């Protein structure tokens, strides 16, 4: 469970830094692995169940797309400010390693 709460805290901090909706971004962090409990034995299925789970409880397509965007295998495409924030963060992390 720590991973979910840590992700929520990071996303909230990023939202604050970029002037975005802290609650919305926090929820993205909290739910980004919403299907992991049912797909962890077959990681290639990770995120395949997320859209249905999120739709069933009322999340819109924009939110679902943002959740799916954290798949680095490019099955799903990143978009918008979430992608921009992730790129900036990754660039900073790479610079620290150099």
C-alpha positions as CSV (number, residue, x, y, z in Angstrom):
1,X,0.0,0.0,0.0
2,X,2.9,2.4,0.6
3,X,3.5,2.6,-3.2
4,X,0.0,3.9,-3.8
5,X,0.2,6.5,-1.0
6,X,3.7,7.6,-2.1
7,X,2.5,8.0,-5.7
8,X,-0.4,10.1,-4.5
9,X,1.9,12.3,-2.5
10,X,4.3,12.8,-5.4
11,X,1.5,13.6,-7.8
12,X,0.0,16.1,-5.4
13,X,3.4,17.8,-5.1
14,X,3.8,17.9,-8.9
15,X,0.3,19.3,-9.3
16,X,1.1,22.0,-6.8
17,X,4.4,22.8,-8.5
18,X,2.7,23.0,-12.0
19,X,-0.4,24.8,-10.8
20,X,-2.7,21.9,-11.5
21,X,-5.7,20.4,-9.6
22,X,-4.0,18.8,-6.5
23,X,-7.0,16.5,-5.8
24,X,-7.2,15.2,-9.4
25,X,-3.5,14.5,-9.7
26,X,-3.5,13.0,-6.2
27,X,-6.3,10.6,-7.3
28,X,-4.3,9.7,-10.4
29,X,-1.3,8.8,-8.2
30,X,-3.5,6.8,-5.8
31,X,-5.2,4.8,-8.6
32,X,-2.5,4.5,-11.2
33,X,-2.1,0.7,-10.5
34,X,-5.8,0.1,-9.8
35,X,-5.7,-3.4,-11.5
36,X,-2.4,-4.6,-10.0
37,X,-4.0,-6.9,-7.5
38,X,-5.6,-8.8,-10.2
39,X,-2.9,-8.7,-12.8
40,X,0.3,-9.0,-10.7
41,X,0.8,-12.6,-11.6
42,X,0.9,-11.7,-15.3
43,X,2.5,-8.2,-15.5
44,X,1.9,-8.1,-19.2
45,X,-1.8,-7.7,-18.4
46,X,-1.2,-4.7,-16.1
47,X,-3.5,-1.8,-17.0
48,X,-5.7,-4.1,-19.2
49,X,-8.4,-4.2,-16.5
50,X,-8.0,-0.6,-15.3
51,X,-10.3,1.1,-17.8
52,X,-13.2,-1.1,-16.9
53,X,-12.6,-0.8,-13.2
54,X,-12.4,3.0,-13.4
55,X,-15.4,3.4,-15.7
56,X,-17.5,1.2,-13.4
57,X,-17.0,3.7,-10.6
58,X,-17.6,6.8,-12.7
59,X,-14.2,8.1,-13.8
60,X,-14.1,9.8,-17.2
61,X,-12.0,9.0,-20.3
62,X,-9.5,11.7,-19.6
63,X,-8.7,10.3,-16.2
64,X,-8.5,6.8,-17.5
65,X,-6.2,7.9,-20.3
66,X,-3.9,9.6,-17.7
67,X,-3.8,6.4,-15.7
68,X,-3.0,4.4,-18.7
69,X,-0.2,6.8,-19.7
70,X,2.1,5.5,-17.1
71,X,2.7,2.3,-19.2
72,X,6.2,2.7,-20.5
73,X,5.8,-0.2,-23.0
74,X,3.8,2.3,-25.1
75,X,0.7,0.2,-25.4
76,X,-1.0,3.4,-24.3
77,X,0.0,6.9,-25.2
78,X,0.8,9.8,-22.9
79,X,-0.9,13.1,-23.4
80,X,-1.2,16.5,-21.9
81,X,0.4,18.0,-18.8
82,X,0.8,14.6,-17.2
83,X,3.2,13.7,-20.0
84,X,4.9,17.0,-19.7
85,X,5.4,16.7,-15.9
86,X,6.7,13.1,-16.3
87,X,9.2,14.3,-19.0
88,X,10.5,17.1,-16.8
89,X,10.8,14.8,-13.8
90,X,12.7,12.2,-15.9
91,X,15.0,14.8,-17.4
92,X,15.9,16.1,-13.9
93,X,16.5,12.5,-12.6
94,X,18.7,11.7,-15.6
95,X,20.8,14.9,-15.0
96,X,21.4,13.9,-11.4
97,X,22.8,10.6,-12.5
98,X,25.2,12.2,-14.9
